[in-house]
Amino acid sequence: MGTIFKLSEGTNLALHAMMLLAETPERTLDTAAMAERLDVSAHHLSKVMQRLQRGGMVSSTRGPKGGFMLAKKAAAVTLLDIYTVIEGPMEIKACLMNHPVCEHPHCPIGKAIAKSGKEFRNLLKNTKLAEIVKRVAK
């Protein structure tokens, strides 16, 4: 069976960690502090942060006052940017049976899945990290 789109725990962690960093753009946050605030494994979060760093989303400094901060302004980062760093390009498949071409041209399920996937991708593409932080702060 196929999947509509992939949204892993790593992507969830990345989105939430980026939100934390966007809330405090003027200072660094270390992995332990972020893991505590998110109530997640520091080890797993550390791996996610390394991927975000390799993807150019965050920068890091070492040392006792070290940690991570956004590498770009939150207003310049979309949720799709974050998703892509962790998952790779979003693939939207209409057929849950993994057929390259649907064998049933009038399949209502495939059309609904394709439409939902495109809408979700557009939501991520058109939503900036800064917008999310602003909404959460209200």
C-alpha positions in Angstrom: 0.0 0.0 0.0 1.1 3.5 -0.7 1.1 6.7 1.3 -0.5 10.0 0.6 2.5 11.9 1.9 5.1 11.4 4.6 5.1 13.3 7.9 7.6 11.7 10.2 8.4 12.3 13.9 11.6 14.0 12.7 9.7 16.5 10.6 7.4 17.2 13.5 10.4 17.8 15.8 12.0 20.0 13.1 8.9 22.2 12.8 8.6 22.6 16.5 12.3 23.3 17.1 12.3 25.9 14.3 9.3 27.5 16.0 11.2 27.7 19.3 14.2 29.3 17.6 11.9 31.8 15.8 10.4 32.8 19.1 13.9 33.9 20.3 15.9 34.9 17.2 18.4 37.0 19.2 19.9 34.2 21.2 20.9 30.6 20.8 19.1 27.6 22.3 20.9 24.4 23.1 19.4 21.0 22.3 18.9 20.1 26.0 16.8 23.2 26.6 14.7 22.7 23.5 14.2 19.0 24.2 13.0 19.9 27.7 10.5 22.5 26.4 9.2 20.1 23.7 9.3 17.1 26.1 11.2 15.0 23.6 14.4 13.0 23.5 17.5 15.2 23.4 19.3 12.6 21.4 16.6 12.4 18.7 16.3 16.2 18.6 20.1 16.5 18.2 20.0 14.4 15.1 17.2 16.5 13.7 19.1 19.7 14.5 22.1 18.4 12.6 20.0 17.8 9.5 18.6 21.3 9.8 22.1 22.7 10.0 23.2 20.7 7.0 20.2 22.0 5.2 21.0 25.6 6.0 18.0 26.2 8.2 20.0 26.7 11.4 23.5 27.7 12.5 25.3 26.5 15.6 27.9 27.7 18.0 29.9 25.5 20.3 30.8 26.0 23.9 29.1 26.6 27.2 26.9 29.4 25.8 26.5 27.6 22.4 23.5 26.3 20.7 21.4 26.8 17.6 19.8 29.8 16.0 17.9 30.4 12.8 20.2 30.8 9.8 17.6 32.8 8.0 14.9 35.2 9.1 11.7 33.4 10.1 9.8 35.4 7.5 11.9 33.9 4.7 11.4 30.2 5.8 8.4 28.3 4.7 7.1 25.1 6.4 7.8 23.4 3.1 11.5 24.4 3.3 11.7 22.7 6.7 9.8 19.7 5.5 12.0 19.3 2.5 15.2 19.4 4.6 14.0 16.5 6.7 11.9 14.4 4.2 13.2 15.4 0.8 10.9 16.7 -1.9 7.2 16.0 -1.2 5.8 13.3 -3.4 2.1 13.2 -3.8 0.7 9.9 -5.1 -2.9 9.5 -6.0 -2.9 5.8 -6.1 -2.7 4.0 -2.7 -2.0 0.7 -4.6 1.3 2.2 -5.8 0.3 1.8 -9.5 2.2 4.4 -11.6 -1.0 5.0 -13.5 -4.3 4.3 -11.9 -6.0 1.3 -13.4 -9.4 2.9 -12.6 -9.7 6.3 -14.3 -12.8 7.2 -12.4 -11.5 6.3 -9.0 -12.9 8.9 -6.6 -10.4 8.0 -3.8 -7.4 8.8 -6.0 -8.8 12.1 -7.0 -9.6 13.1 -3.4 -6.1 12.0 -2.3 -4.4 13.9 -5.0 -6.4 17.0 -4.2 -5.7 16.7 -0.5 -2.0 16.2 -1.1 -1.8 19.2 -3.3 -3.7 21.4 -0.8 -1.4 20.3 2.0 1.7 21.0 -0.1 0.4 24.4 -0.9 -0.4 25.1 2.7 3.2 24.3 3.7 4.6 26.3 0.7 2.5 29.4 1.5 3.0 29.4 5.3 6.0 31.2 6.7 7.6 30.2 10.0 7.1 33.8 11.2 3.3 33.5 10.6 3.1 30.4 12.7 5.0 31.9 15.6 2.8 35.0 15.4 -0.3 32.8 15.6 0.9 30.8 18.5 1.9 33.9 20.5 -1.7 35.2 20.4 
